[in-house]
Amino acid sequence: MDSILLLEDEESVSRGIAFTLEREGYTVYTASSVAEARALYESRQPQLVIADLTLPDGNGLDFIRDIRMRGDKSTYVLCLTALDNETDYVMGYDAGADDYVAKPFSLSVLSLKVRAYFGRSGSKEPDEIRSGGLRVVPREMRAFLGEEEISFTRNEWKLLQMFLAHPKQIFTKSQMLERLFDTESDFADENTVAVNIRRLREKLHDDAANPRYIRNVRGIGYVWAMESKRG
């Protein structure tokens, strides 16, 4: 799955961008500070970085320079800036940015730029993902537990894809509703998440009392407890 690191300290802007891109099928890791972005860059190795320039603990340009000084020339870097003048653009490109979007911007324009990059890069989904005894073939929307093929509903697939893209990351029920379901629906509440989790566990033969795959984090949400390997 195509992965994006979003460095943006304005929560409403970050949530809007992440929600839009995740709805289009991208994996989005969000950071609100340079320090957090550096840690996510190291652990997640995203294919594309969207970086704001003015941050609470430094400048987004410093983060971009760090990436390039490590010898990383392949990660595409898209800058967000409220300062639409020639000097800022020059500084950004000198630091190693590939493109700019000036605030305020349209989410559809940003999405088009992201789509254009991944289209040019030829990035594609992995042929398969393995986690414990589970094997998933994303392009065919097929999953196997050992030799048994499992069928999932649309929402179950969304949950499974989210968990496999973010193993060992805790998701709150509200995050899962926002990312995966139609939150404007009268039926979209925390019980919707619980019902889908229960059904997904049943299909994975995951014992709720001693789960192997999906664990409940009391008072918070759920986490996929197994590592996932993409190949």
C-alpha positions, -999 to +999 in steps of 0.1 A: +000+000+000+013+035-009+025+053+023+026+090+031+041+108+061+022+140+068+039+166+090+014+192+100+008+208+134-027+222+128-049+194+139-079+203+117-058+206+086-040+173+094-072+154+100-087+168+068-057+158+047-053+124+063-090+116+060-091+125+023-060+105+014-069+075+035-103+074+018-084+071-015-065+041-002-032+055+010-016+047+043-010+080+061+013+085+091+007+118+109+032+139+129+027+173+145+064+181+152+097+176+135+108+152+162+078+130+157+082+131+119+118+120+122+108+090+143+080+080+119+103+084+089+129+060+105+103+034+115+079+036+085+100+046+055+072+064+036+073+068-001+060+104+000+063+132+026+039+161+029+055+187+052+044+220+066+072+245+070+063+263+103+063+239+132+064+241+170+099+226+173+116+238+142+113+243+105+100+217+080+129+226+057+153+212+084+134+179+083+136+178+045+174+185+046+178+157+070+161+133+046+183+144+017+215+144+037+209+107+046+212+101+009+175+095+003+167+108-031+137+086-039+112+099-012+090+125-029+086+157-008+056+180-011+057+212+010+028+230+025+033+267+031+012+298+038+040+320+024+035+322-013+066+341-025+096+333-046+121+333-018+103+305+001+100+284-030+137+287-037+146+278-001+123+248-003+138+235-035+173+241-023+165+220+008+153+191-014+116+196-019+100+183-051+069+204-052+049+231-033+013+237-024+005+272-010-021+276+018-051+279+016-053+250-008-080+227-021-078+191-008-088+179-043-057+197-058-035+181-031-050+147-038-044+151-075-007+159-069-004+128-047-021+107-073+001+120-101+032+112-081+022+076-074+011+072-110+045+083-123+064+063-097+047+030-107+041+023-070+019-007-065+003-028-038+024-057-025+016-091-042+007-104-008+008-097+029+014-123+056+007-120+093+008-151+115-012-177+097-030-152+075-021-145+039-038-117+020-036-110-018-047-073-020-051-070-057-074-100-058-092-090-026-086-126-013-075-138+021-064-173+034-061-186+069-038-216+063-055-234+034-089-219+041-101-190+020-120-164+039-146-139+025-151-105+041-177-078+039-166-043+027-162-029+062-144-060+074-119-056+045-114-020+055-106-030+090-083-057+080-064-035+055-060-008+082-047-033+108-022-049+084-009-015+072-004-004+109+005-035+129+009-030+167-006+005+164-035+012+187-067+026+171-094+043+191-130+035+181-136+071+170-105+069+148-118+037+132-152+052+126-137+083+110-114+064+088-135+035+078-172+042+080-198+068+069-198+089+101-229+108+089-249+076+090-273+072+119-260+036+123-223+047+126-215+046+163-190+028+185-212-003+184-206-005+147-169-010+153-175-036+180-198-056+157-173-056+128-144-065+151-164-094+165-172-107+130-136-102+118-124-122+149-148-150+142-136-153+106-100-153+117-108-180+144-094-154+169-105-163+205-118-131+220-107-143+255-071-150+243-068-132+209-038-138+186-046-111+160-069-084+173-065-073+209-087-050+229-069-022+246-092-015+276-107+020+275-089+029+242-096+007+213-080-021+193-046-032+181-034-058+155-009-078+177+010-096+149+038-083+126+029-081+090+053-089+061+047-075+026+061-091-004 
